[in-house]
Amino acid sequence: MSKSIEIISWNVNGIRAIANKEALKWIDEHQPDILCLQEIKALEDQIPQDMFDLEYRETIVNSATKKGYSGTLTWSLLENDFSSTCEHIDTMGEGRIVETHYEDIVLFNVYFPNGQKDEERLTFKMKFYDDFLEHCERLREDGKSIIICGDVNTAHKEIDLKNPKANSKTSGFLPSERAWIDKLLDHGYIDTFRYVNGDELDRYSWWSYRSSARLKNIGWRIDYFFISEDLAQNLQDAYILDHIEGSDHCPVGIKISI
């Protein structure tokens, strides 16, 4: 018997910062079955309590070894069969992945690297991309279905950012980065937002803090849900919750039957 669940993903850019803003209070009304956060910038014992009233059955935290940096967290009302932090992909110990298994479905909560710092960091980002896809493909060979959510740090198409020409040589919209998303889709994964909403314009998930970019909706769509194509018939909805504030990113979500 299948069950419809909602999964929300959000790069919070510091969980302690959004706690101070009471920016997670909406969880009590929305009540997602699984909530995946990226860039928590906190150790497990630094995560504030009582940010919302909903009590999740499981809390899985993958903090970076460097304090105040990166990190991922998955809260779930569902009990998982297995979880991992994928150290063989996240070789720098940056807390970038929480992998959870729910019977035959594997959910990845991922904060993919940013390549804007320098060429070395861009090389690391591209290797992370490739190693991650290889890991997903091995799981699919074992009969698993895949859900990937998080901050991918790349806008896929020109429709996915406000100023594509001005950013054509900027990491986050480089041809090599965009080609990896092409490769992901070619391997049988679906960009759920585009699958549901088609070529809907001006829908973004990240805005710079500079120049009132969010107010002007000068943004990028760099936060995604991808699913393996065998789950396409299970997908019920995919959306961007751009009315929710507290970070330079907004939450994105899907509803899917499992």
N, C-alpha and C positions, 0 to 999 in steps of 0.2 A: 504494500500500500504506500503510495507516494504522499509526501507532505510538502506543502509550499512554505519556503523559508525566505527571509530577507537577509541579505548580507550588505553591510555598509563598510566602505573604506574611506579613510581620511588621513591625510598628512597634516598633523596638528601643529607642526613646527614648535614643539615644546609642550609636553603634557602639563607641566607645572604652570606654564604661562596661560594655557586655556582654562585650567582649573581656577586660576585667579580671576578670570573673566566670567566664570560660571558658564562657559561655552559648551558644556556637555549636558546641560539640563534638558535639552530637547530629546535625549535618549529615552527618558521616562515616558514621553508621549509616543515616540516612534517605535520603541521596543524592537530593534532589529534582533534577529536570532543570533547573528554573529557580527561583531564589530571589530574591524581590523584598523589599527592605527600605525602610522609611520612617523619617523622622526620624533620619537617621544623625548629624546635628549635626557634620559633619566635612568638610573639604576632601579631595580625592582623595589627596593625599600624607600626610594624617593618618590614613588608614584602616589599622588594625593588620594586620600580616601573620601568617600561621600561626594563624589562629583555628580552622581545621579543615584536614584533609589533602586533601580532595577538590579537584581542580584544575578550575576552570571554564574553558571556552574563552574566554568573553567576560566582561568587567567593564565596565559602563556606569554612570558616576557623574554625578549632577546635583546639585551642591552649591549651597546658597544663597550669595548674595553676602555676606550677613551671617554672620560666623563663629559657629560653635557653634549653628546654628539650622537647623531643617527638613532638607531634603535627601533624595534618593532614590537607590537603588542597585539595579541588576539584575545578577545573576550568571546565566550560562546555559551549559549544556553544548551547546546548539544554536547554530549560527551564524545571525545575523539578516541579512536582506537590506537593512534600512534602520533607522536609529534617529533619534529626535528628542527634544528636551526641551521642545517646545511653548511657546516664549516668548510666542506670541500669546495664550495662555491664562494662563500663569504670568507676568503682566505685572510683578510686583514682584520678580522674580528670586529667588524663594524655593526653587528647586530641587524643585518639587513633582511633576514628571512625568518618567518615562522611558517613551517609546513605542518599541516594537520590532516589526518586521514579520518574520514567518516565513511566507514564501510568501503565501497568502491570509488568514492570521490576523494580526491586530494585537493585541498585548498592551500594556495600559497598567498601569504601576505608579504609583499616585497617592497622594500625601499631601494630601488635601483640607483646606482651611483650617478652622480652629476659629473659631466666631463668638462666643465668650463674652466677649471683651475689651470690646467696645462695639458700638454700632449701626453705626458705620462699617465695622468688621471683619465684622459679619454681612452687610452689603450686599456687601462684597468676596466673601465666601463664596458668596452666592447668584449673583452674576455669574459666578464661577468655575464653579459647577455648570452654569449655562446654556451658557456658552461651551464647556465640555468636551463636553456632550451634542451640541451643534451640530457640533463637530469629529468626534465618533464617527459621527454620522448622515451626514456628507459621505463618510466612509470607507466606510460601508455602501452608499451610492449608487454607489461605485466598485467594489462587489462584494466588499468585505472582510468577514470575520467578526471579531467583537470579543470580547476577554476583558479585563475591568477588575478589577484587584485593588488593595487598599490600605485605608488608614484613611479612611473616608468621614466620620467625625466626626458622624454622625447615627444614632440608633437608629430603625428604621423603624416598628415596631408596638409596642404595649404589651407584647407578649410578649418584646420584645428588650431590655428593661431591668427591673431588679428593682423599682424604685419609680416607675412611670410618672406617677402623680398628683402626687407631690411634685416631679417634674421637668417638668411640663407647660409651665412658663414659662421653662425653661432652654434656652439654645442647645445644640443637640444632640438636642432633642426638641420643638422648636417646630413648630407646624402647617405653616409655610412650608417648613421643612427636610424634614419628612416627606413633604410633597406633592411635592417634587422627586424623591424615590425612587419615589413613585407614578407620576410622569411618565416616569421612566426605564423602569419596568416596562411602562407603557402604550405606549412606543415599541418594545416587542419585545425587552426584555432580561429575563433570568431571575436571580433571587437563588438561587444554586446551593445554598446551605445549606438553605434552606426547600424547594427543589425536591426535594432528596434526603431530607431529614429531617422534613419536614412541620412541625407545630406543636410540636416538641420543646421542653420547658420548661427554664428555668434554664441556658441555654447562652449564655455571654457571652465576649467577647474583650478587654474592658478593665475594670479595677477601680481605683478610687482607692487611692492609697497610705495614705489616712487610715482610721482606725477598723477596721483588720484586714479591709477590705472583701473582699479576695480569699479570705481564710480563711473568711469568712462567705458567700462567693459573692454579694455585693451588687455586681452588675456591669452592663455595657452590652454589647450586640453592635453594635459600630460598625465592625468590620473585615469586608470582604466580598469575594466573588468574584461578579461579574455576567458573564454571557455573552449574546451575541446569540442569539435563539431558534433560529437555523439550526444552532447547535452543540448543541442540547439532546440529540439522539440520540447525540452523541459523549461526553457527560458520564457518567463512570463512578462518581464518588464526590465528596463535598464534606464537609469536616469542620473541627472546631475542635480544635487541639492544646493544650488548656488545662492539660495536665500540664507543659508546658515553661515554665520561669520565666526571669527575667533582666530583664524589662521590666514596666511596668504593663499592657502588652498581651501577648497570647499569639499564636502563629502560627495562621493559617488556611490551608487548602489545598484543592486539587482534583486529581483524576485525570481526564484527558480524552484521547481519541484524536484525533490530528491527521494 
